[in-house]
Amino acid sequence: FLVAVDIRYGSPTQGHWFGLEAAASDHLHLYAPAGFARGFAVLSDEAEIQYLCTSIYNPAGESGFRWDDPDIGIQWPLSPAEVSLSNKDQQAQSWQQWLARPESQQFVY
């Protein structure tokens, strides 16, 4: 399940999300350009996720917000009991905390 969230400051759809189920046999891609947060949930026993980036990967520039933040309201196709999170995702801030950070202003509509 692939998700994109509009994080662009001043966008009329800021905080709105789009999600779709994709399988290798579908040959689907989800294009989420700069200004959109991306996330995924693996619904099968195995998965391969590939990200295309617009620049060289810089882990110091990463940020994020909680996968289950009620202000965004992503309707994940999993129950919370089925979710296994990385340490990074377990420590994620809220959507409102992210919006309060100066770097959130770098993504402008």
Order of alpha helices (4+ residues) and beta strands (2+ residues): beta-beta-beta-alpha-alpha
